[in-house]
Amino acid sequence: MLIACYLPVIAGYGYHLATPIAGYALTGFFGPVVSLIITIGASNVAGATKKTIMAATTFVAYTNRLRDEIELDEVLRDKIAFDDLTDKQNPFFRYVL
């Protein structure tokens, strides 16, 4: 898995030398922060079921916020309304809390 993370850095190395290396260095901070946010939120409640629900709610709120930031055309919503798309493929899909 780590080797796969190096591939974009190696591919972009010849164009702008500092940019891919700086970008790769910054990606290491994303994973621990997200997992800590979910863990800290879940640690504030007692019980396995409540911890699971808290972690899932944090994830759902995060994905809904990401989708809200994307500007989408309402005409596209009508075009794909009856397509058989998954929640990842459909940009208009929102999880219900």
N, C-alpha and C positions, 0 to 999 in steps of 0.2 A: 504494500500500500504506500509506503514511504517513497518507493521508487516512482510510482505513478504520480506522486505530488511533485517530483523533480522535473518531470517531462515538460510542463509549460515553461519552466525556467530555462531549461536547456534549449527549447525551441526558439525562445525569444532572445537568447543571449547575444546574438550577433547584431541586432538592430539598435537597441538602447541598452547599454551595459548595466547601468545602475537600476533601471526601472524593474526588470523582472526579479532581480535579487531583493530589492526592497519590498516588492509585493509578496514574494515568497516568505520573507521574514515576518511580515505582518499577518499572514494567514495562520501562523501558529498561535496567535492570541485569540482567535475566534472560538475554537472548539472548547477550551477550558472555561471561557467566560459563559458561554451558553449553558454548558453542563452545570456550572456553579449557580447560575440564576435558577435553574430548575431545581437543583438540590436544596438551595437555601429556602426557596419557596415551599418545597415539600417538607422541609425539616421543621417548619413552624406549626405543623399539625400532627396530631397523634393518630395512630392506626394506619394499617397498611392500605386499606381502601381509600381513606381520605388522602393519603400521600399520593396514591396513584391518580386520583381525581385532580389533585392540585397540580401535579406535573403535567397531566393532559390538558388542563385548562390553560396553563402557562404556554404550552406549545400551540394550542388553538388560537389564543390571543395574539401570539407572535406571528403566526401565518396569516391571520386575518389582517393584521396591521400591514404586513408586507404587501398584501393584495390591495389594500386600500390606497397605498401610495402609487400604484400603477394607474396611469390615466388610460381609460379604455373608451372606445367608441360604442355608444348605445346601439348603433345600427348593427354592429358585430354581434351584440348580445342576441338580437332577433334572428340573425343568420345561424347561430350555433345553438339556439335554444333546444332543438330536438335532435342534435347530434349525440351520438353515444360516446361521450367524453368522460374520462375519469376526473377526479377532483384536481389532480395535478395538471391535466391538459386543459381544463376549463378555467380561463382566467376570471370568470365572473362567479365562480363557486365560493361560497362563504360557509365556514363552519358555524353552527348555531351553538351558542353557549347557554 
